Amino acid sequence: MTAPAPQTRLRAGRSSETAHLTARARAADAVIEPGRRLLSDTYAHLFVTVPPPATSEEALDRLQRLDRAHGGFLAEILLRQRRFEDLVALAVEAGTRQVLLLGAGYDTTALRFRGTEDVRFFEVDHPATQAEKARTLAEAGVRTDAVVSVPFDFTAGASLRDALSARGFDHAAPCVVGWLGVTFFLPVQACRSTFAELAAAVAPGSLLLFDYMDESVVDGTSRYEGALAMARQVAEQGEPYVHGMTPRSAAATARAAGFEPLEQLRVPDLVRRYGGDEPYCSDDDFMGLVTARREPSGRDH
Ligand SMILES: C[S@@+](CC[C@H](N)C(=O)[O-])C[C@H]1O[C@@H](n2cnc3c(N)ncnc32)[C@H](O)[C@@H]1O
């Protein structure tokens, strides 16, 4: 007999607390003076329960305290988003008109996007988190015309392709997919089936950006104490990391589903690329980010 799945926050119908955590980091970063901030998420403050810092110095102080406790997380949270927004800009320039976010949380890419008006953002997330996001944006009077919400639970065994079809997603047109900060919360089977579902849903040529947590953080053997402390914290909050990968297994998992890895970045690579001359965050190396392209399958020829 298989053990019953543990009761997690989402399964209990409560919105994601880790999505709040990433929004808090982005909201504080947005207060830092322009030359030093790592992103510029001007909507993140809507999703925080603790007021964002008032000044650039306060924001730096708050974020650097977090960074000392959990080195590498800020870089990952803020800079994977930079990479994603670069990818979206490049794809849109090349003609892509659909952006798909899996586990979108309180992502505000759609709200800040200033490209052509005909780009649609499909935001897939657990219904509990999605309801919280919709309520917050409605209360703030923020228009979300370009956003199509797709309530979906990656662990429920439903068809992602069908859920997207029902909301008007064009399976024949290439898209760019961001799956950020999510794979490690999904049991391995749910993660693999989401890869397979995604491959069945998107057109060849579509680009995928996903991140993974090192196996060593999930199994408790990592040498990065701050990562292990974060693992304990999110588990206590009801969103445990349950599934890690390695650079090799991440590439193999993507390839097995029909996505060819194009680039692998680790936290230090992100900091080198996007952190500026004097990055305010550290670069503990326990997470990775993979850019991959959906290859034509036998059926597609
Ligand atoms: C750490 S947050 C990341 C949010 C956003 N992508 C970001 O980078 O800020 C994890 C997100 O995954 C979603 N998530 C986790 N498990 C899920 C599941 N089984 N089905 C759907 N969404 C899930 C949560 O609701 C949450 O929004």
PDBQT file of the ligand as one rigid body, heavy atoms in Angstrom, charges set to zero:
ROOT
HETATM    1  C1  LIG A 401       7.935  29.488  -4.922  1.00  0.00    +0.000 C 
HETATM    2  S1  LIG A 401       6.418  29.839  -5.716  1.00  0.00    +0.000 S 
HETATM    3  C2  LIG A 401       7.058  30.434  -7.273  1.00  0.00    +0.000 C 
HETATM    4  C3  LIG A 401       6.132  31.420  -7.907  1.00  0.00    +0.000 C 
HETATM    5  C4  LIG A 401       6.707  32.171  -9.094  1.00  0.00    +0.000 C 
HETATM    6  N1  LIG A 401       6.946  31.284 -10.212  1.00  0.00    +0.000 N 
HETATM    7  C5  LIG A 401       7.947  32.919  -8.694  1.00  0.00    +0.000 C 
HETATM    8  O1  LIG A 401       9.035  32.625  -9.209  1.00  0.00    +0.000 OA
HETATM    9  O2  LIG A 401       7.820  33.811  -7.862  1.00  0.00    +0.000 OA
HETATM   10  C6  LIG A 401       5.775  28.214  -6.147  1.00  0.00    +0.000 C 
HETATM   11  C7  LIG A 401       4.494  28.281  -6.942  1.00  0.00    +0.000 C 
HETATM   12  O3  LIG A 401       4.145  26.970  -7.384  1.00  0.00    +0.000 OA
HETATM   13  C8  LIG A 401       2.762  26.775  -7.177  1.00  0.00    +0.000 C 
HETATM   14  N2  LIG A 401       2.541  25.328  -6.981  1.00  0.00    +0.000 N 
HETATM   15  C9  LIG A 401       3.158  24.509  -6.106  1.00  0.00    +0.000 A 
HETATM   16  N3  LIG A 401       2.628  23.273  -6.158  1.00  0.00    +0.000 NA
HETATM   17  C10 LIG A 401       1.659  23.331  -7.110  1.00  0.00    +0.000 A 
HETATM   18  C11 LIG A 401       0.741  22.376  -7.614  1.00  0.00    +0.000 A 
HETATM   19  N4  LIG A 401       0.710  21.110  -7.153  1.00  0.00    +0.000 N 
HETATM   20  N5  LIG A 401      -0.117  22.747  -8.583  1.00  0.00    +0.000 NA
HETATM   21  C12 LIG A 401      -0.108  24.027  -9.048  1.00  0.00    +0.000 A 
HETATM   22  N6  LIG A 401       0.738  24.986  -8.600  1.00  0.00    +0.000 NA
HETATM   23  C13 LIG A 401       1.607  24.636  -7.634  1.00  0.00    +0.000 A 
HETATM   24  C14 LIG A 401       2.425  27.582  -5.941  1.00  0.00    +0.000 C 
HETATM   25  O4  LIG A 401       1.047  27.887  -5.832  1.00  0.00    +0.000 OA
HETATM   26  C15 LIG A 401       3.308  28.803  -6.137  1.00  0.00    +0.000 C 
HETATM   27  O5  LIG A 401       2.660  29.822  -6.839  1.00  0.00    +0.000 OA
ENDROOT
TORSDOF 0
